[in-house]
Amino acid sequence: MEPPVAHRQEEINTLPCADERVSEAVASLQDDLDAGLFKALSDPTRLRIVSILVKHGRLSIAEITAHCPQDRSVVSRHLKHLREQGIVTHLKDGRFSYYELDGFEIMRRLQRILEQMSILMRSCYPDAMRAFEAESASRCVATSRSSPEHA
Protein backbone atom coordinates (compact mmCIF):
# COMPACT_ATOMS: atom_id res chain seq x y z
CA MET A 1 0.00 0.00 0.00
CA GLU A 2 1.29 3.43 -0.95
CA PRO A 3 1.91 5.93 1.87
CA PRO A 4 -0.31 9.03 1.92
CA VAL A 5 0.98 12.02 -0.02
CA ALA A 6 1.48 14.07 3.17
CA HIS A 7 3.61 11.27 4.66
CA ARG A 8 5.68 11.08 1.47
CA GLN A 9 6.28 14.84 1.60
CA GLU A 10 7.47 14.54 5.22
CA GLU A 11 9.97 11.87 4.13
CA ILE A 12 11.25 14.13 1.35
CA ASN A 13 11.58 17.11 3.70
CA THR A 14 13.84 15.09 6.05
CA LEU A 15 16.53 14.81 3.37
CA PRO A 16 19.60 16.87 4.29
CA CYS A 17 19.55 18.48 0.85
CA ALA A 18 15.81 18.95 0.35
CA ASP A 19 15.11 21.78 -2.05
CA GLU A 20 12.36 22.05 -4.64
CA ARG A 21 14.33 20.27 -7.37
CA VAL A 22 15.29 17.39 -5.07
CA SER A 23 11.73 17.13 -3.75
CA GLU A 24 10.42 16.85 -7.30
CA ALA A 25 13.07 14.24 -8.16
CA VAL A 26 12.25 12.16 -5.08
CA ALA A 27 8.50 12.37 -5.74
CA SER A 28 9.07 11.32 -9.35
CA LEU A 29 11.30 8.46 -8.23
CA GLN A 30 8.71 7.26 -5.77
CA ASP A 31 6.03 7.35 -8.45
CA ASP A 32 8.22 5.51 -10.96
CA LEU A 33 9.37 2.91 -8.46
CA ASP A 34 5.80 2.38 -7.23
CA ALA A 35 4.47 2.11 -10.78
CA GLY A 36 4.93 -1.64 -10.92
CA LEU A 37 7.76 -2.08 -13.43
CA PHE A 38 10.04 -3.84 -10.96
CA LYS A 39 7.18 -5.71 -9.34
CA ALA A 40 6.12 -6.99 -12.74
CA LEU A 41 9.66 -8.14 -13.50
CA SER A 42 10.15 -9.73 -10.08
CA ASP A 43 7.75 -12.59 -10.81
CA PRO A 44 9.66 -15.63 -12.16
CA THR A 45 7.03 -16.48 -14.79
CA ARG A 46 6.84 -12.91 -16.10
CA LEU A 47 10.62 -12.65 -16.12
CA ARG A 48 10.75 -15.90 -18.12
CA ILE A 49 8.22 -14.50 -20.61
CA VAL A 50 10.29 -11.31 -20.98
CA SER A 51 13.42 -13.42 -21.54
CA ILE A 52 11.61 -15.46 -24.20
CA LEU A 53 10.51 -12.29 -25.98
CA VAL A 54 14.04 -10.84 -25.76
CA LYS A 55 15.42 -13.98 -27.37
CA HIS A 56 12.72 -14.60 -30.00
CA GLY A 57 11.05 -11.25 -30.65
CA ARG A 58 7.34 -11.08 -31.53
CA LEU A 59 5.55 -14.32 -30.67
CA SER A 60 2.01 -15.62 -30.44
CA ILE A 61 0.67 -16.77 -27.10
CA ALA A 62 0.96 -20.39 -28.33
CA GLU A 63 4.64 -19.86 -29.17
CA ILE A 64 5.31 -18.25 -25.78
CA THR A 65 3.45 -21.05 -23.98
CA ALA A 66 5.58 -23.64 -25.80
CA HIS A 67 8.60 -22.24 -23.94
CA CYS A 68 6.89 -22.20 -20.51
CA PRO A 69 5.89 -25.01 -18.15
CA GLN A 70 2.67 -23.15 -17.23
CA ASP A 71 -0.71 -23.57 -18.90
CA ARG A 72 -1.81 -21.13 -21.56
CA SER A 73 -4.28 -19.46 -19.16
CA VAL A 74 -1.47 -18.72 -16.67
CA VAL A 75 0.79 -17.35 -19.42
CA SER A 76 -2.10 -15.26 -20.71
CA ARG A 77 -2.72 -13.77 -17.25
CA HIS A 78 0.97 -12.87 -16.91
CA LEU A 79 1.02 -11.34 -20.41
CA LYS A 80 -1.96 -9.22 -19.45
CA HIS A 81 -0.09 -7.95 -16.39
CA LEU A 82 3.02 -7.20 -18.46
CA ARG A 83 0.84 -5.32 -20.96
CA GLU A 84 -0.79 -3.29 -18.19
CA GLN A 85 2.66 -2.30 -16.93
CA GLY A 86 3.79 -1.21 -20.40
CA ILE A 87 6.42 -3.92 -20.71
CA VAL A 88 4.89 -5.74 -23.67
CA THR A 89 2.62 -4.71 -26.51
CA HIS A 90 -0.23 -6.74 -27.93
CA LEU A 91 -0.90 -6.94 -31.64
CA LYS A 92 -3.95 -8.61 -33.13
CA ASP A 93 -3.74 -10.15 -36.61
CA GLY A 94 -7.05 -11.73 -37.47
CA ARG A 95 -7.73 -14.32 -34.81
CA PHE A 96 -4.11 -14.46 -33.67
CA SER A 97 -2.58 -12.36 -30.90
CA TYR A 98 1.10 -11.50 -30.86
CA TYR A 99 3.20 -10.07 -28.08
CA GLU A 100 6.51 -8.25 -28.11
CA LEU A 101 8.56 -6.19 -25.71
CA ASP A 102 7.91 -2.48 -25.68
CA GLY A 103 11.62 -1.71 -25.51
CA PHE A 104 11.21 2.03 -25.98
CA GLU A 105 8.75 2.30 -23.08
CA ILE A 106 11.04 0.25 -20.84
CA MET A 107 13.99 2.48 -21.79
CA ARG A 108 11.94 5.66 -21.19
CA ARG A 109 10.94 4.51 -17.73
CA LEU A 110 14.44 3.43 -16.76
CA GLN A 111 15.93 6.64 -18.18
CA ARG A 112 13.49 8.73 -16.12
CA ILE A 113 14.50 6.80 -12.99
CA LEU A 114 18.20 7.35 -13.78
CA GLU A 115 17.69 11.07 -14.43
CA GLN A 116 15.82 11.60 -11.16
CA MET A 117 18.36 9.51 -9.23
CA SER A 118 21.16 11.60 -10.75
CA ILE A 119 19.50 14.83 -9.53
CA LEU A 120 19.13 13.34 -6.06
CA MET A 121 22.72 12.05 -5.93
CA ARG A 122 24.27 15.28 -7.27
CA SER A 123 22.37 17.39 -4.73
CA CYS A 124 22.53 15.19 -1.65
CA TYR A 125 25.72 13.19 -2.15
CA PRO A 126 28.00 15.26 -4.40
CA ASP A 127 31.24 13.59 -3.29
CA ALA A 128 29.86 10.11 -3.88
CA MET A 129 28.49 11.22 -7.26
CA ARG A 130 31.87 12.61 -8.34
CA ALA A 131 33.53 9.32 -7.31
CA PHE A 132 30.89 7.36 -9.23
CA GLU A 133 31.37 9.51 -12.34
CA ALA A 134 35.17 9.13 -12.15
CA GLU A 135 34.82 5.36 -11.81
CA SER A 136 32.38 5.24 -14.72
CA ALA A 137 34.69 7.36 -16.88
CA SER A 138 37.66 5.11 -16.17
CA ARG A 139 35.58 2.03 -17.08
CA CYS A 140 34.56 3.69 -20.36
CA VAL A 141 38.21 4.44 -21.20
CA ALA A 142 39.24 0.86 -20.37
CA THR A 143 36.38 -0.53 -22.45
CA SER A 144 37.17 1.69 -25.45
CA ARG A 145 40.85 0.66 -25.34
CA SER A 146 39.90 -3.02 -25.43
CA SER A 147 37.40 -2.64 -28.28
CA PRO A 148 38.34 -4.08 -31.72
CA GLU A 149 38.48 -0.55 -33.19
CA HIS A 150 41.57 0.17 -31.05
CA ALA A 151 43.33 -3.11 -31.84
Secondary structure in CASP SS format (residue, H / E / C, confidence):
PFRMAT SS
TARGET T0000
AUTHOR 0000-0000-0000
METHOD secondary structure of the structure
MODEL  1
M C 1.00
E C 1.00
P C 1.00
P C 1.00
V H 1.00
A H 1.00
H H 1.00
R H 1.00
Q H 1.00
E H 1.00
E H 1.00
I H 1.00
N H 1.00
T C 1.00
L C 1.00
P C 1.00
C C 1.00
A C 1.00
D C 1.00
E H 1.00
R H 1.00
V H 1.00
S H 1.00
E H 1.00
A H 1.00
V H 1.00
A H 1.00
S H 1.00
L H 1.00
Q H 1.00
D H 1.00
D H 1.00
L H 1.00
D H 1.00
A C 1.00
G C 1.00
L H 1.00
F H 1.00
K H 1.00
A H 1.00
L H 1.00
S H 1.00
D C 1.00
P H 1.00
T H 1.00
R H 1.00
L H 1.00
R H 1.00
I H 1.00
V H 1.00
S H 1.00
I H 1.00
L H 1.00
V H 1.00
K H 1.00
H H 1.00
G C 1.00
R C 1.00
L E 1.00
S E 1.00
I H 1.00
A H 1.00
E H 1.00
I H 1.00
T H 1.00
A H 1.00
H C 1.00
C C 1.00
P C 1.00
Q C 1.00
D C 1.00
R H 1.00
S H 1.00
V H 1.00
V H 1.00
S H 1.00
R H 1.00
H H 1.00
L H 1.00
K H 1.00
H H 1.00
L H 1.00
R H 1.00
E H 1.00
Q C 1.00
G C 1.00
I C 1.00
V E 1.00
T E 1.00
H E 1.00
L E 1.00
K E 1.00
D E 1.00
G C 1.00
R C 1.00
F E 1.00
S E 1.00
Y E 1.00
Y E 1.00
E E 1.00
L E 1.00
D C 1.00
G H 1.00
F H 1.00
E H 1.00
I H 1.00
M H 1.00
R H 1.00
R H 1.00
L H 1.00
Q H 1.00
R H 1.00
I H 1.00
L H 1.00
E H 1.00
Q H 1.00
M H 1.00
S H 1.00
I H 1.00
L H 1.00
M H 1.00
R H 1.00
S H 1.00
C H 1.00
Y C 1.00
P H 1.00
D H 1.00
A H 1.00
M H 1.00
R H 1.00
A H 1.00
F H 1.00
E H 1.00
A H 1.00
E H 1.00
S H 1.00
A H 1.00
S H 1.00
R H 1.00
C H 1.00
V H 1.00
A H 1.00
T H 1.00
S H 1.00
R H 1.00
S H 1.00
S C 1.00
P H 1.00
E H 1.00
H H 1.00
A C 1.00
END
